[in-house]
Amino acid sequence: MIFGKKDTVRLKTFTTPPFLFKAVFLLLPLFFCPLKNLSASGTDITLPAIGKDISTRFTAAEEQLIGETFMRQVRRGLPVSDDPETTGYIQSLGYQLVSNSQFHNRNFEFFVVQQPQVNAFAGPNGYIGINAGLILTSSNESEVASVVAHEIAHVTQRHLERSFEQSDKMTLPMAAALLTAIVLGGATNVNVAQAAIFATIAANSSSQLGFSRANELEADHVGIQILTQSSFDPSGMPSFFEKLQQGSRGVENQVPEFLRTHPVTTRRISESRSRASNHKHKTKPNSQAYYLVKAKLRVTTSHNIEQLAKRMEAELKEGSYQNKVAQIYGYAHALMRIGKQAEARRQVNRLIALDRDRIQYSTLRANIEIEDGNYEAGYAIFKNALQLNPGNATLSLHYADALVNQRHPEEAKAVLKNIKNYTITPTYLQILAKAEGESGNLGASHQILAEYFLMYDLTHSALSHLEQAMSEKDTTDLEKQQIQTRMKEVKETAILSRNLG
């Protein structure tokens, strides 16, 4: 397990583009915000036409820019997971849901935030984040899928774009307070952040809450349709709502109604259960990937892995686990993390004996060998696994990371180059930049680091690396021209971002 142990780049703080304050305000209805009765007067809110596009404020290119800038801010402010298995799982689940809906032509990007709070959000232009705590709290895969489907529905119904039409009265200081609350909430406590958010917009509570209730009702309705079309159990939505409701008990009487962080009402649960019962479905069982990712997240989110390893060992002996194979897998990860490689190896070998072709087991076994100093043995496992799964992103990223950290940069670059069907991530760029640097290609390394910093919306740092690339001896005249063009693009994009505000 190399991810997370390498030297990381310290991220400096820079000014947030003004237009992004608007985008953050529009995220509020999507952060599991207050979900009260759908109408104070008792009359149901009429759903808008499904999929109707009533947004006119921004062009498609501007919406894309808003989405990309939002995601850069998320990476800068929240601990977005860089683990290939975790990311691969949520992306696979998300794309499966999208492909089985009527909205498969929209762009989406799914990611996991390494936080224990139960939360999920849909950002502009299809960026959807799921907290690790939500996956860990779930009892089955349909519950996770229900939340992802709900957030997909927020995107497909263009709820953010509709909200843009109602945000003219939002002042910049108010929006700035919202952004600060969300980012701090990501780093500390979501409940505290949401309380700050709701207090900030209290003056506009009536109109904003009315609109968010309609959004949530529509997202439930469309989400259940997506679940059914994807062969997930639609009752996963009301069952997960019940978990949220139970989790809020004990504090409801202490907090004003408007400031409740997850007030999933009995009425909403009842309505979603009624909708779910109207859909005939053939539910598929939980995937093994769901169990494995859930077990791994127990380890990666733990603050005391040694204690967790003891608990997981006891659970194995007592038979108190949801899935035995996943329990062994998580236990092996915990053992590796605390340096007990021999026992970790023994546990993962039990899994390989059951399924020698599963990528997660090969990756874990290879990383155990590398952590134990048996580099060639680890490399051999990666090579064999990649022969069976050529271009697999999970295997390739782990393998390339191990290679570059053991000073085999050319091999690492070759592995990265052969990855198939992969969306570039900061992790990929970080490994590639280090590989180019180790190969003596300092100009290329600085260019890649510039793109890495741009993924965190750190324009100043990106331009600094581009300038360093210009000054390196190995940078050709043609490459200097390309760098100058890129610097111009970066500056123009930064100006455009500011002008959108």
HELIX and SHEET records of a PDB file:
HELIX    1   1 PRO A   18  PHE A   25  1                                   8    
HELIX    2   2 LEU A   28  LEU A   30  5                                   3    
HELIX    3   3 ALA A   60  GLY A   77  1                                  18    
HELIX    4   4 PRO A   84  SER A   99  1                                  16    
HELIX    5   5 PRO A  124  GLY A  126  5                                   3    
HELIX    6   6 ALA A  132  THR A  137  1                                   6    
HELIX    7   7 GLU A  141  THR A  156  1                                  16    
HELIX    8   8 HIS A  159  PHE A  164  1                                   6    
HELIX    9   9 LEU A  172  ALA A  187  1                                  16    
HELIX   10  10 VAL A  190  THR A  200  1                                  11    
HELIX   11  11 ALA A  202  ASN A  204  5                                   3    
HELIX   12  12 SER A  205  GLN A  229  1                                  25    
HELIX   13  13 GLY A  236  SER A  248  1                                  13    
HELIX   14  14 GLU A  252  GLN A  254  5                                   3    
HELIX   15  15 GLU A  257  LEU A  259  5                                   3    
HELIX   16  16 THR A  266  SER A  277  1                                  12    
HELIX   17  17 GLN A  288  THR A  300  1                                  13    
HELIX   18  18 ILE A  305  GLU A  318  1                                  14    
HELIX   19  19 LYS A  324  ARG A  337  1                                  14    
HELIX   20  20 GLN A  341  LEU A  354  1                                  14    
HELIX   21  21 ILE A  359  GLU A  371  1                                  13    
HELIX   22  22 TYR A  375  LEU A  388  1                                  14    
HELIX   23  23 ALA A  393  ASN A  405  1                                  13    
HELIX   24  24 PRO A  409  LYS A  417  1                                   9    
HELIX   25  25 PRO A  426  GLU A  438  1                                  13    
HELIX   26  26 LEU A  442  LEU A  454  1                                  13    
HELIX   27  27 THR A  459  SER A  471  1                                  13    
HELIX   28  28 ASP A  477  LEU A  500  1                                  24    
SHEET    1   A 3 GLU A 109  VAL A 113  0                                        
SHEET    2   A 3 TYR A 127  ASN A 131  1                                        
SHEET    3   A 3 ALA A 120  ALA A 122 -1                                        
END                                                                             
